[in-house]
Each structure stands twice: as structure tokens, then as C-alpha cells.
Amino acid sequence: MNEQLLEGYKSQAKELVGTIPGADDLRKKALSDFEGLGFPTNRSEDWRYSDTKQLRNQLFDLAGPASIAPTVPEALGETAARFVFVNGRYDEELSDLGDLWQAVPIRSLANHFMSNAERANELIPGNDGVSFLNTALLRDGLVLSIPSGIEIDEPIEIIHISCGAANAAAHVRHVVELGEGASISVLERFVGDDNSYWTNSVLQARVTEGAKLTHIRLQEEGANAQHTAKSFVNLGAEAAYNCTNIALGGSMSRFEAHARILVDGANAVINGVALSATGQSHDMLTHVNHTVGNANSDQIFRTVADSRGKTSFQGKVTVAKDAQQTLADQSFKALIFDKTAEANAKPELEILADDVKCSHGATIGELDDKAIFYLTSRGIDPVTARQMLVEAFTADALAAVPHDDVKDAIMTRISDWMTARANKATV
């Protein structure tokens, strides 16, 4: 463990004492756990494909207020509300609560625990050095408590902006609690400038009986960013978690989704798309834990890597001894555009029950030359032909996005990514 980094993060933790009511002991324990483990390396099986060298060698300061006015991106479509975080801090002036405040209790993390300090112990400490540090240094976040029976049709957008935060980190924690039969979509977006910075985000959710949480993540960080994020979701009876992660930006990005099915009848869908250009590394890890039977989970991941780009997927499904009648599927497919591109896959099933239907598959290959020839022979130019094939390739993983305007905006970004690759190739 780099002692200079450790002392730096200890100093940062001291600055945050008292900022989140009830969290000081939790911070102290998390910092102790971080000291014991340090940052993960590729010697850890879960991090074997991830390059954490910059995190292990560079001390990232706590991000401060933006020195210049940040640019808030336009919405991807219709939204119920927009919450803006700048350098890890909630910005009320840039946010728009719409009519949501009339139906849903919305609080900042600090305000949420002001009158219920003991509830800070419900914050999940994490499972490795990165999430331990999030717990030790969390500064702000959003708490969405959706009452039973409330259904919000349009997405609740949470925008994370990094602006003028060179060599700084934002450790953000969001908490989502859904009452029985409640339903919401949370659309998280991550954007930033070209500084070297680190976004370290955690979303934890409790989805109770009959509730549904749709979680869409669009990661478009700046070119030199480090991005680490996790979701921890517990599912009750007949509950549903529908997650789609899109990774486009940053130098190194990693998203983990951990779903625990605690009562029968629950359903978890976790999908992802990653497009990796030269010098980028996008990693995705999932763990769906079927603790009881009569529940389903599906995972579809599609990745594309250009020259010297890297994508990785590790997906684990655990089926407990008593989790009979479990249905679980995993599908991973990767395209590589160059012999220097890299795509890694490690699907894993741990099945202790005997009456289950579980499957997984992984394929890695290049674009079909015959399909390109077929399209070009009908008057479609090669660039457009490749765009069409990649859009079709990623469509399965985006099928679970329920909002057409959001899905269309994501497909536009995939097309733009392909255009940028084509333009570089013709320069």
C-alpha cells in the first residue's frame, strides 16, 4: 500500500467528519478496511482485466466547487426531474425537480440522515478497496424514497458533471428505496472535461414487493477520466431490477452490478454495451445471487473494441441450494476491429440446486465481411454499412431500455462513435 496515498486519504476523511450525520463510525471502519486491502490489482480475480495503476499511484484530492460555470447537457428525452451534481456536489440551481417533489420525498444524503442518524448504518460499505474508499469519503448523493403504489413514467435523470477538477475525485452515493408496487426509472449520466479526474459512484437500492427499478447508465466521461461505479440491489417478492449500462468515455471505466434475489418471483435484467476506442479500457462485472427459487435473471452484453482498445466482461450467477426453478441466462458477444484490440470474457455459473435452467455463452469475432459486401453491393457506402452492422449488433443489449427517446439517443451516440472511427481511418 502506497503510504503517501493512505495518509492523503486519511486526511481527507478527517475533513469530512460530521458532514453526513451518523456516518462517522462507518467512515472509520471503511477507511480501516481500505488500509487493510488497498486498491485492487489484477492479481484479484474480479479485477484481473482492470488497470488500476493510476488509482494506485496517484492521490486524487477531494473535488471542490467548480471554478467556472459547468455546461449541463441537454436531456436525452422527456424527464420527470433532473438532478445535477457538479464535482460530486448537488447543485440545486442547475437542477429541475419538475412536479416530482409533490409526490416523492427527495433529499440530499446529509439531509436524509439529519433526523435519522442511525440509518447511516444502512449504507453498504462495499466489497473492495474502491468501494471502501467511496464509503470513507462520500460527500453527497441523492435519496429517492418512492412511496408504495407510486409509478413515475418518465425517467428521473441524475447528471454527474466533472468541471475543472484536475487530479480530483468525486465520491458519490445514491440511495433508492421503492415501496410495494412502486415503479421508477433512474437515468444516470456522467460527463466531464479533459482533465485527469476520478468519478467513484455507488448506487444502492431496496426494491420491495412488486416494485420495479429501471436503471440506465450513460457514461461519457472526459478522455482522461478514471470511472468506477457499482450498484447494489436487493429484490423482494415479484420485484424487478432492469439495468442497462453504456460505456463510451474515460480512459479506464468499470461498472459492477450486484443483484440479490431474496424472495421468489423476482426478476433481474442486467445488460451492457461498451465501445472502446484507442487507449480506452471498459470493464463490466455482474453478480446475480439467486438465494431463493422461482426467479429469473438475464444478462446480455455487447462490446466493440477498436485498435488498442480493450473491453472485458465478467458475469457470475450464483444459485443457492434451495433456489429450485431458477432460470438464468448470460450472453456476451464482442467485435474487434483490429488485431491490437482486446476483448475478454469470463462468464461463470455457480449452481448448488438441481432443478434449474441456466446457460451462458461468449463469442468474440470481427465484422462479417460478407454482410458488408452485401450492403455495399446494394449501394450503401462502407462506413454506413459498418454503422448499420454495429447498431444491429448492440440492439439486443439495448432492447430492455423502455424509453424510446432515450434508446434513440443512445443509438445516435453509437453511430457517432462509428463515424469518428471511420473518419480517423480515412485521415
SULKACOR-V321995 format. One line per field, one symbol per residue. ss: DSSP state (~ for helix, > for strand, _ for the rest). phi: phi as a letter, one per 20 degrees, with the letter a starting at -180 (. if undefined). burial: # if it has 24 or more other C-alpha atoms within 12 Angstrom, else .. Layout:
ss = ???
phi = ???
burial = ???
This chain:
ss = __~~~~~~~~~~~~~________~~~~~~~~~~~~~~_______~~~_____~~~~~___>>________________>>>>>>>>__>>>>>>>>___~~~__>>>>~~~~____~~~~~~______~~~~~~~~~__>_>>>>>____>___>>>>>>>>_____>>>>>>>>>>>____>>>>>>>>>>_____>>>>>>>>>>____>>>>>>>>>_____>>>>>>>>>>____>>>>>>>>____>>>>>>>>>>_____>>>>>>>>>>____>>>>>>>>>>_____>>>>>>>>>>____>>>>>>>>>>______>>>>>>>>>>>_____>>>>>>>>>>____>>>>>>>>>>___~~~~~~~~_____~~~~~~~~~~~~~~~~~_____~~~~~~~~~~~~~~~~~~~~~~~_
phi = .ffffgfffffffffegnfdgnefffgfffffffffdmffcffegfdfdeedgfffdceefffdffecffeeffffafceacddddlndfdffeecelefffdcfccfgfffegdcfffffefffocagffffgffdfcbrcdddefgnecdfefeedddddbmdflccdddcdcccdfgmfbbdddecccaeefebcdcdccdbddegmecddcdcdecfffdedccbbcccddeflebccdcdddcdneccbcccdcdedcfnfbccccaccddegnecddcccbddeecelbcbccccccccegldccbcccccddfgeefmecbccbcccdcebfefcccbbfbdcddeddcccbbbbccadfffffffffffdnefgffffgffffffeggfefefedffffffffffffffffffffffef
burial = ....##..##.##..#..#################..####....##.####.###.#########...#.#..##..#############...###..#...#.#####.##......#..#########################..###.##########################################################################################################################################################.############..###############...###########.#..#######.####....#.........##########.###########..##..##.###.##..#......
